[in-house]
């Protein structure tokens, strides 16, 4: 069903809203990870399957096991920099 001025049908919007993106947060700050998670969970148009780790090695290991749509990577981690990852 299209509404005036709308280019996208309701069914297309429903399908898009149900798409779940996998996202990995690599950050040594638990407080920062919590902020990112809360912010992402408030997104009404996108759902995320979130995974979190606190160091680069754990993030690299997890990426070797699972493919992620997005990786949110801290620049300065305890075991290496975000650029090294």
C-alpha atoms as an extended CHARMM CRD file, in Angstrom:
* protein
*
        85  EXT
         1         1  UNK       CA              0.0000000000        0.0000000000        0.0000000000  PROA      1               0.0000000000
         2         2  UNK       CA              1.4540000000        3.3200000000       -1.0390000000  PROA      2               0.0000000000
         3         3  UNK       CA              0.6900000000        6.6250000000        0.5490000000  PROA      3               0.0000000000
         4         4  UNK       CA              0.8150000000        9.9110000000       -1.2800000000  PROA      4               0.0000000000
         5         5  UNK       CA              4.3830000000       11.1130000000       -1.6250000000  PROA      5               0.0000000000
         6         6  UNK       CA              5.7810000000        7.7620000000       -0.4610000000  PROA      6               0.0000000000
         7         7  UNK       CA              8.0350000000        5.8000000000       -2.7970000000  PROA      7               0.0000000000
         8         8  UNK       CA              8.2810000000        2.7480000000       -0.5510000000  PROA      8               0.0000000000
         9         9  UNK       CA              5.4350000000        0.3280000000        0.1250000000  PROA      9               0.0000000000
        10        10  UNK       CA              4.5440000000       -0.8080000000        3.6310000000  PROA      10              0.0000000000
        11        11  UNK       CA              5.6940000000       -4.3530000000        2.8860000000  PROA      11              0.0000000000
        12        12  UNK       CA              9.1100000000       -3.0900000000        1.7470000000  PROA      12              0.0000000000
        13        13  UNK       CA              9.4120000000       -1.0490000000        4.9520000000  PROA      13              0.0000000000
        14        14  UNK       CA              8.4320000000       -4.0700000000        7.0670000000  PROA      14              0.0000000000
        15        15  UNK       CA             11.0760000000       -6.2460000000        5.3890000000  PROA      15              0.0000000000
        16        16  UNK       CA             13.7050000000       -3.5420000000        5.8190000000  PROA      16              0.0000000000
        17        17  UNK       CA             12.7840000000       -3.0650000000        9.4910000000  PROA      17              0.0000000000
        18        18  UNK       CA             13.1780000000       -6.7880000000       10.1730000000  PROA      18              0.0000000000
        19        19  UNK       CA             16.7030000000       -7.0070000000        8.7460000000  PROA      19              0.0000000000
        20        20  UNK       CA             19.1340000000       -7.8190000000       11.5330000000  PROA      20              0.0000000000
        21        21  UNK       CA             22.7200000000       -6.6430000000       11.1070000000  PROA      21              0.0000000000
        22        22  UNK       CA             25.5280000000       -8.3280000000       13.0030000000  PROA      22              0.0000000000
        23        23  UNK       CA             27.7490000000       -5.8380000000       14.8000000000  PROA      23              0.0000000000
        24        24  UNK       CA             30.9060000000       -6.3920000000       16.8330000000  PROA      24              0.0000000000
        25        25  UNK       CA             32.0190000000       -3.8010000000       19.3760000000  PROA      25              0.0000000000
        26        26  UNK       CA             35.7240000000       -3.9750000000       20.2490000000  PROA      26              0.0000000000
        27        27  UNK       CA             36.4290000000       -1.5780000000       23.1000000000  PROA      27              0.0000000000
        28        28  UNK       CA             38.2730000000       -1.9840000000       26.3890000000  PROA      28              0.0000000000
        29        29  UNK       CA             35.9290000000        0.4560000000       28.1560000000  PROA      29              0.0000000000
        30        30  UNK       CA             32.8430000000       -1.2970000000       29.5090000000  PROA      30              0.0000000000
        31        31  UNK       CA             31.1450000000        2.0840000000       29.9300000000  PROA      31              0.0000000000
        32        32  UNK       CA             31.7080000000        2.9380000000       26.2570000000  PROA      32              0.0000000000
        33        33  UNK       CA             30.4260000000       -0.4600000000       25.1290000000  PROA      33              0.0000000000
        34        34  UNK       CA             27.3010000000        0.0980000000       27.2150000000  PROA      34              0.0000000000
        35        35  UNK       CA             26.7270000000        3.5170000000       25.6250000000  PROA      35              0.0000000000
        36        36  UNK       CA             27.1430000000        2.1040000000       22.1010000000  PROA      36              0.0000000000
        37        37  UNK       CA             24.8220000000       -0.8180000000       22.8600000000  PROA      37              0.0000000000
        38        38  UNK       CA             22.0960000000        1.4310000000       24.3180000000  PROA      38              0.0000000000
        39        39  UNK       CA             22.3340000000        3.8450000000       21.4010000000  PROA      39              0.0000000000
        40        40  UNK       CA             22.1420000000        1.0680000000       18.8030000000  PROA      40              0.0000000000
        41        41  UNK       CA             19.2150000000       -0.6300000000       20.5320000000  PROA      41              0.0000000000
        42        42  UNK       CA             17.2140000000        2.6070000000       20.2370000000  PROA      42              0.0000000000
        43        43  UNK       CA             17.3870000000        2.5070000000       16.4260000000  PROA      43              0.0000000000
        44        44  UNK       CA             13.7940000000        1.9920000000       15.2860000000  PROA      44              0.0000000000
        45        45  UNK       CA             14.6810000000        1.2590000000       11.6610000000  PROA      45              0.0000000000
        46        46  UNK       CA             17.4510000000       -1.2710000000       12.1730000000  PROA      46              0.0000000000
        47        47  UNK       CA             18.0100000000       -4.2120000000       14.5030000000  PROA      47              0.0000000000
        48        48  UNK       CA             21.4540000000       -5.4220000000       15.5400000000  PROA      48              0.0000000000
        49        49  UNK       CA             22.7880000000       -8.7280000000       16.8060000000  PROA      49              0.0000000000
        50        50  UNK       CA             25.4750000000       -7.2840000000       19.0560000000  PROA      50              0.0000000000
        51        51  UNK       CA             28.6560000000       -8.9820000000       20.2500000000  PROA      51              0.0000000000
        52        52  UNK       CA             31.1740000000       -7.2690000000       22.5090000000  PROA      52              0.0000000000
        53        53  UNK       CA             34.8190000000       -7.8980000000       23.3680000000  PROA      53              0.0000000000
        54        54  UNK       CA             37.3340000000       -5.8770000000       25.3710000000  PROA      54              0.0000000000
        55        55  UNK       CA             40.5860000000       -6.4930000000       23.4850000000  PROA      55              0.0000000000
        56        56  UNK       CA             41.8780000000       -6.7010000000       19.9380000000  PROA      56              0.0000000000
        57        57  UNK       CA             42.9110000000      -10.3650000000       20.1010000000  PROA      57              0.0000000000
        58        58  UNK       CA             39.4290000000      -11.4560000000       21.1950000000  PROA      58              0.0000000000
        59        59  UNK       CA             37.9480000000       -9.3670000000       18.3780000000  PROA      59              0.0000000000
        60        60  UNK       CA             40.2770000000      -10.8700000000       15.7780000000  PROA      60              0.0000000000
        61        61  UNK       CA             39.5190000000      -14.3850000000       17.0500000000  PROA      61              0.0000000000
        62        62  UNK       CA             35.7800000000      -13.7300000000       16.8960000000  PROA      62              0.0000000000
        63        63  UNK       CA             36.0440000000      -12.3050000000       13.3650000000  PROA      63              0.0000000000
        64        64  UNK       CA             37.8280000000      -15.4950000000       12.3080000000  PROA      64              0.0000000000
        65        65  UNK       CA             34.8130000000      -17.5100000000       13.5220000000  PROA      65              0.0000000000
        66        66  UNK       CA             31.9530000000      -15.2470000000       12.4290000000  PROA      66              0.0000000000
        67        67  UNK       CA             31.3390000000      -12.6550000000        9.7450000000  PROA      67              0.0000000000
        68        68  UNK       CA             30.0650000000       -9.2710000000       10.9430000000  PROA      68              0.0000000000
        69        69  UNK       CA             28.2820000000       -6.6060000000        8.9280000000  PROA      69              0.0000000000
        70        70  UNK       CA             29.8840000000       -3.8760000000       11.0500000000  PROA      70              0.0000000000
        71        71  UNK       CA             32.8080000000       -3.6960000000       13.4630000000  PROA      71              0.0000000000
        72        72  UNK       CA             32.9290000000       -0.7460000000       15.8420000000  PROA      72              0.0000000000
        73        73  UNK       CA             36.6010000000       -0.5980000000       16.7960000000  PROA      73              0.0000000000
        74        74  UNK       CA             38.2740000000        1.4600000000       19.5150000000  PROA      74              0.0000000000
        75        75  UNK       CA             41.4050000000        3.2630000000       18.3760000000  PROA      75              0.0000000000
        76        76  UNK       CA             43.4800000000        2.5330000000       21.4760000000  PROA      76              0.0000000000
        77        77  UNK       CA             43.1880000000       -0.9660000000       22.9280000000  PROA      77              0.0000000000
        78        78  UNK       CA             45.3600000000       -2.5460000000       25.6440000000  PROA      78              0.0000000000
        79        79  UNK       CA             46.9290000000       -5.1690000000       23.3780000000  PROA      79              0.0000000000
        80        80  UNK       CA             47.2410000000       -3.2050000000       20.0950000000  PROA      80              0.0000000000
        81        81  UNK       CA             45.9630000000       -0.1180000000       18.3570000000  PROA      81              0.0000000000
        82        82  UNK       CA             42.8500000000       -0.0940000000       16.2280000000  PROA      82              0.0000000000
        83        83  UNK       CA             45.0630000000        0.6190000000       13.2250000000  PROA      83              0.0000000000
        84        84  UNK       CA             47.0480000000       -2.5760000000       13.8390000000  PROA      84              0.0000000000
        85        85  UNK       CA             43.8650000000       -4.6320000000       13.9770000000  PROA      85              0.0000000000
